[in-house]
Amino acid sequence: MYYPTFNQMKKQLGQLDKWLEAAGASAKARGFDPNLFLGFRLSPDQFAFSRQVQVACDTTKLGASRLTGKDAPSSADTEATLEELSARVKSTIAYLDTFTAKDFDGSATRTISQPRWEGKTMTGADYFLEHVVPNFFFHLTTCYAILRHNGVSIGKRDFLGALTQTAP
């Protein structure tokens, strides 16, 4: 369950990287600074686009780290351009590439905690299903929505990416 899901998240991060490229092309075609996208948000009380990308990356990176006990690389959260966000996405994908299915053995019963939980814990299984998966897709979808709302020509196929299909 863990390894295949993280592989799907890795695929989705690849799609996010394509959206960043589409955002840059869109801004260029419409004659504005593509890095303006970094500050866009859907609502004043939500994170800006750059933070949405950072959290989507961190959710997968830290989720895999906490479930396996492997150290995750740290990120400074200082991206100021679409290219820098793309580099962050690519580095997260590269980190996820280091995992094997075996790395997740025992993850379901691992005790997970983080500082903001104020001493509370979750099992690995609950953490994965209740926090990692929905949090990742929340921030990924918000990235997509911000770009769509601001005129970037991406659609559902761009969200889903290539599907594993066979011909009849």
Secondary structure, 3 states (H helix, E strand, C coil): CHHHHHHHHHHHHHHHHHHHHHHHHHHHHHCCCHHHHHHCCCCCCCCCHHHHHHHHHHHHHHHHHHHHCCCCCCCCCCCCCHHHHHHHHHHHHHHHCCCCHHHHCCHHHCEECCHHHCCCCEEHHHHHHHHHHHHHHHHHHHHHHHHHHCCCCCCHHHHHCCCCCCCC
